Amino acid sequence: MNTQSTVSRGHELLPAELCRKLPPLYSQEALGPKAIAYAKFFTPDSGWTWYATEFDGKDIFFGLVDGQEMELGYFSLSEMAAARGPMGLLIERDLYWQPKPLIEIAPEYFRKEDSR
């Protein structure tokens, strides 16, 4: 899978190998905070980060989004590939990311969710 802006980004946003590792949508739903985030995407010029736990194989991810607020939700590969941060920088993939459970990424978020 080749995504836009490979040259200006310096790497593919979602290489085929990573695409094969991402579980399909809804497959980790029962795991809740123990769902594994297989990829981390971020804007180098803002505080936004996306942790992908599942992928539909085409365009839609599900995972944890840390932006204006932290929340679980869906996000789009094509929109991330085209988006730019406030200084015009592209969204990047953390090349050194090691898969880990969401509870390890954002324990405070899941404690807050449990108290609701």
TORTIKOL-716039 format. One line per 2 residues: their letters; for each residue x, y, z of C-alpha. Coordinates in Angstrom, 3 decimals. Layout:
BEGIN
A) X Y Z; ...
***
This chain:
BEGIN
MN) 0.000 0.000 0.000; 1.575 3.236 -1.095
TQ) 0.363 6.464 0.445; 0.719 10.052 -0.685
ST) 3.790 12.138 0.092; 6.222 9.251 0.622
VS) 9.136 11.355 -0.596; 8.385 14.510 1.398
RG) 7.511 12.442 4.479; 10.621 10.266 4.146
HE) 8.608 7.058 4.679; 5.292 5.472 3.819
LL) 2.512 6.404 6.191; 1.186 2.827 6.108
PA) 3.557 0.303 4.549; 2.137 -3.053 3.389
EL) 3.861 -4.963 6.214; 2.192 -2.822 8.885
CR) -1.133 -2.968 7.043; -1.007 -6.786 7.267
KL) -0.349 -6.639 11.032; -3.299 -4.383 11.874
PP) -6.343 -6.384 12.982; -9.652 -5.790 11.178
LY) -12.216 -3.353 12.544; -14.088 -4.570 15.637
SQ) -11.724 -7.525 16.227; -10.252 -6.037 19.432
EA) -13.490 -4.458 20.663; -13.924 -6.936 23.541
LG) -10.420 -6.141 24.826; -11.284 -2.551 25.758
PK) -8.193 -0.855 27.249; -6.147 -4.009 26.615
AI) -6.509 -3.584 22.832; -3.095 -3.327 21.181
AY) -2.061 -0.165 19.333; -0.001 -1.358 16.355
AK) 0.850 2.053 14.910; 1.409 5.582 16.151
FF) 0.954 8.614 13.904; 1.688 12.210 14.946
TP) 1.954 15.777 13.774; 5.494 17.031 14.427
DS) 4.257 20.617 14.683; 1.306 20.127 17.048
GW) 0.167 17.930 19.904; -1.992 15.512 17.911
TW) -1.301 11.766 18.046; -3.267 8.807 16.659
YA) -2.792 5.238 17.947; -4.225 2.663 15.523
TE) -5.621 -0.551 16.976; -7.666 -1.741 13.966
FD) -7.909 -1.062 10.223; -10.522 -1.830 7.569
GK) -7.767 -2.623 5.048; -8.625 0.387 2.881
DI) -8.911 3.720 4.674; -10.485 3.629 8.145
FF) -8.657 3.063 11.425; -10.047 2.720 14.919
GL) -7.958 3.672 17.906; -7.070 6.304 20.458
VD) -6.838 9.919 19.317; -4.993 12.429 21.484
GQ) -5.767 15.906 20.172; -7.854 18.660 21.685
EM) -9.219 15.851 23.853; -8.310 12.201 24.221
EL) -10.933 9.822 22.858; -11.479 6.495 21.159
GY) -12.722 6.815 17.599; -12.311 6.356 13.866
FS) -9.827 8.191 11.670; -8.961 8.096 7.994
LS) -5.666 7.176 6.330; -6.441 9.315 3.282
EM) -7.226 12.348 5.444; -4.026 11.878 7.463
AA) -1.988 11.511 4.256; -3.340 14.817 2.948
AR) -3.393 16.808 6.202; -0.791 19.305 7.335
GP) -0.115 20.706 10.768; -0.096 24.406 11.667
MG) 3.432 24.886 10.287; 2.666 22.940 7.107
LL) 4.314 19.678 8.204; 2.878 16.315 7.194
IE) 1.581 13.720 9.629; 4.224 11.068 10.250
RD) 4.345 7.501 11.524; 6.550 6.778 14.528
LY) 9.118 4.493 12.906; 10.294 3.152 16.280
WQ) 6.846 2.414 17.736; 6.475 -0.934 19.481
PK) 2.904 -2.284 19.774; 1.434 -1.976 23.253
PL) -1.944 -1.990 25.003; -3.894 1.261 25.121
IE) -3.925 1.120 28.936; -0.128 1.550 28.873
IA) -0.396 4.538 26.541; -3.101 6.428 28.425
PE) -3.853 4.943 31.862; -5.410 8.224 33.031
YF) -7.933 8.152 30.177; -9.132 4.645 31.045
RK) -9.310 5.389 34.788; -11.524 8.373 33.941
ED) -13.689 6.211 31.644; -14.086 3.555 34.367
SR) -15.387 6.149 36.823; -18.272 7.191 34.527
***
